[in-house]
Every structure is written in C-alpha cells, then in structure tokens.
Amino acid sequence: MAYLTDKPLNTSIINHKPQPQIMSFRTLTLLYISFVSVICANSQPQYEGMKDVNGVRDLTLDSLALANQVRPVSGSTRRGNNPVLFLVGNSTMRNGTLGNGNNGQWGWGYFAHDFFDENKITVENHALGGTSTRTFYRQLWQAVLDGIRPGDYVVLELGHNDNGPLDSGRARASIKGTGPDSTLVTIKETGRQEMVYTFGGYVRRYVAEIRSKGAIPILLTLTPRNDYEPTDSTRIQRKLDSFTPWIKAMAAELNTPLIDLNDISALKLERYGRWKTNYHFFGDKIHSSEFGAKMNAASCAEGILACEHPDVALLKTFLRMDRVTPQRIDQNRKKGKPVVFTCGDSTMKNEDKADDGMWGWGAVAETIFNTKKCTVVNAGKAGRSTRTYLDEGRWEQVYNSIEPGDYVLIQFGHNDIGPIDRDKERGVIASASDTCHVYQLHSNGQYKVIYSYGWYLKKFIQDVREKGGTPILLTLTPRNEWPGGKVERRNETYGRWCRQVADETGVPLVDVHNITADALDQMGREQAKAMFNHDHTHTSRAGALLNAQSVAKGLRQIKSPLRKYLK
C-alpha cells in the first residue's frame, strides 16, 4: 500500500502584477528589489547573493535603507497609553527586505498580532532577515529602543545568524558562549574596526537597555530547523549549535521570562511527520512557509500562556484565547460513538431548509447513517474549494475535533476550478501532483502560495490520519449537463485526480460521481431535472437524497468499515 512520501514539493514563483501605472521612484525601486528576489525555487537563481555558513543565499538584496522604508517606526502603533509588544529577530521572524512573502517564505512575526487583543496591546515586528545579535544591535537596535516606554514588552529571538567569521564576509558572527569575552576586529573588506562580544554579552546589553526603559524583556529560543537527529529519524534536532542552552543560561542569569519556542514547535513537527513538516518550510531547511510561520506564532503565544514568570502575568491577559486555544466544532459527541465528519461545498451543505430550496446531501445524511451508532457532523460550507476551506480555518476546526476512531468524508471540486489570483480567488492548480506557486492576489496585492488540488486533498488525508481518524475520499457530485444525451462525466479531470490521490495515499475512495451519474442516466434527462434546483450544480432535496444513497452504495462497494454504521 502506498502512502505519502517526504519528497519536496515542486515549487515555483509566479507574480501577477496589476496594470502599469505611474509610480514614484521609491515604488519602482521596491518593485525592482521584489522582482530580483523572485526566483524559481528549483531552478538557477537570477541573483546568486552571498551564501552564508548555513548554506543559505540572501536572495532579497537586503539593504538597511530599503528595509527602513517598510519596517515600522518604533512605537508608532501605540494606542493611547496601551503597551506595545516589540519583536526583535531575524528572517525567521521577518523574511526578506519587504517581509511580504513574495518569495514564498514568511517570518512568524507577520502573524504574531493575530494572537493578541489589539484593543489592549499592539504588536510591532522590527525583525530583519540576515541579522544577528551583533548586527541588529549595531545597526537597528537604537531606533527600536527610542520608541520603548515603561510597561512595554520586547521579545528577543536572535541566533540563527550568529555563526561564521567575525571579520569578513557578512561579518555578523558573535563570539561563541555567554562569557564576558570581547575582541577588536578589523573587517577585511572595509577596514572598519568593531568591538565584538559573545552571544551572551549582546543579550546582556539588550536586556539591560530594555529594563532601563522600564520595559520587560522576553527571551525566546530559536525556531527549529527541518533537521532530524541522525540516530532518530523521528526527532527534530534541538541543539542548534548550542544556542538553546546559551539562551536558557542567559534567562536564568538575568531572571527574564523564557519561551522555549524551539521545543514547542519541534514537538509539533515531530507529531506531524516528515511530509507535513516539509511544507512548514519553503525553499530551504531554515525559513518557514506561511504554515510554518503561523505555527511558530502560535507556539510563541502558547509559550507565553504557559510561562510562570511573574513578568508575563499581565501580558497573558492580552492574549486572544479564541486564537491560542484550538477551536473545535460543536459535535455533540457521545461516549462510545464515533463521529462522522462530512467536509465539502454546497453539494454537501446548502440552505437545507425549504422543500423547494437547494440542499446538500450532508443535510440528509441521517437517512443513510444509523445515528444510534454514530454521530454525523456536517462541516460542509457552500462556495468553498479545498483552498478556501483550509484558508478560512474551517479545516482547522475539523482537525482539532477529530478523535481516534472517527471518520472524515472529504469531497471537493466544484469550486476548485476557476481563477486563482482574481475574481473569487478560490481556484487551485489543476493537478494531482505535489506542486505549488506563489501568486500575487489582485484583491489585496498580497502574495500567497497556492497548491494543487491533489496537494490539498493529501494534506486533509494526512491530518486525519495524524489524529487517528479514517479519511475517505469522495469524488464530486455530477452536474445537470447532458452532452451527447448522457450526463456529463468529469473522469479525466477531478475524477482522475481523486483516483490518483487515492492510489498514492492508500485512502479509500467512494466514486459518488459515477454512481450518481449512472442513476441519472437511467432516469433520463427530463426526470433528472427534479434532482437539481435553479442551476446545473445545486441539488434539490430529492437530489441530495440521491447523492446520500450513492455514498452509502459506494461505502458498501469498497467494503469500508464505515458501512457497519449505515442503516
């Protein structure tokens, strides 16, 4: 039986720009920098950049002047006398000069504000890619410090770039360790002299200066990399070149709150497995995708909530608990009875009210399932594709609700066709392969990594298995279209892609599309009209009942364990 592999995605980057218009020199400069940074992740870059000791090239042409045009003025988000949460870090917190995801990589600082009540505290992301404790302190720190007031909080997550040469190349390394050592270096390329301190020495300076302003420092260990222990292929490496023990030692010495971001996120990645872990990174083993950035932002919030240090007691009250605590679907779960979740679009959940209205088959699922033996939860939503069902957080609620022994029926396709970056912006890449592209959305100008139809299905399947549930893939319902006198069949597109995903993952497949289509062909075109309502896609109550019966028939045909819960 085949299962999901841990091979990397076929990734590429595509920019869809709006119509040309008159632009300022600054705007043109920013667009040029953005253009140069856009590369195909699996082809030769147009700009080589400088490869650092981590094997990562700087593809964003970072410059301090450009960075300061898009980074916030320190304290500018403050509302009245409310505190500000300042974020200080590197590319894992803010990726690239623009920090807008145009290279498919995101820093977690972009999403940190989602977890805080902005009526009580605002979040400012002052991080910049490529910086170390040393370079951030020398080039950027004073400007941040100027905006800090008593009662503010400053989160420090630096260290990924503190290795390498002290006096050449990017000259950003600190001396290893936490001791009082220092050394005067002359930068070979420029002749500039600089006093360099240990990693711990820079941390002491940050903490002392934060406290001098009456603010509260919070130390974070580094985000984990996509690296596993050589002797244990299931365990994410925790050492990170000794930075974790150094950060913990500094927190103990200086009596600061400590959030072990590395461990919190690494534990999640270990639970996810390699296939899911891989898509939490993009382009390399250090920088996160949107998935990884959101995970790390959540880990930070969870760490603050769990921290027992008195300095964060008030900060905890500013957290949005509806975001920090996983949200679940109200499922009315009964002990000893599995839950059957149905996830899909309007053909699964619609108005589901009037006798002459539009119905989804999930609304009549009790006609096929024995509700004395199982609980059916219709989690479908009209108008959704695999992509928007995920992006809107609907899948996350299902994922959080799944318990071992549950079943999840997954049926999408009607809304996955169509424009990806315009109109309703719900389309996906038409393929079963693991592939993705970066698009610029016309609605808001933001960049978004869009995956293939097959990839989204595989994600749903893997998530269900991770939670101990049983995923079942359903082909989409047929439409009331009759080319050549027979009902339309989409066996060479969505039907084929579903079968390919089922073959690759070993997931059970119920071919609702052809089972219902066979029934419609038997009825004939005129009689089949009663199965639909108002258009060629949405079903009447009779059509919903027909599709539900097709689900039951298909479960019996494939001898699914779920068939024992049918009437």
Secondary structure, DSSP 8 states (H G I E B T S, - for coil): ---------EEEE-----------HHHHHHHHHHHHH---TTS--SS---B-TTS-B--S---HHHHHHHS--TTTT--TT--EEEEEE-TTTS-TTT-S-TTS---GGGTGGGGB-TTT-EEEE---TT--HHHHHHHTHHHHHTT--TT-EEEEE--TT--S-SSSTT----BSSSSS-EEEEE-TTT--EEEEEBHHHHHHHHHHHHHHTT-EEEEE-----S-EETTEEEEE---GGGHHHHHHHHHHHHT--EE-HHHHHHHHHHHH-HHHHHTTB-SSSSSB-HHHHHHHHHHHHHHHHH---GGGHHHHTTB-HHHHS---------TT--EEEEEESTTTSS---STTS-B-GGGGGGGTB-TTT-EEEE---TT--HHHHHHTTHHHHHHHH--TT-EEEEE--TTTSS-SSSTT----BS-SSSEEEEEE-TTT--EEEEEBHHHHHHHHHHHHHHTT-EEEEE-----S--GGGS----TTTHHHHHHHHHHHHT--EE-HHHHHHHHHHHH-HHHHGGGB-SSSS-B-HHHHHHHHHHHHHHHHHTT-GGGGGB-
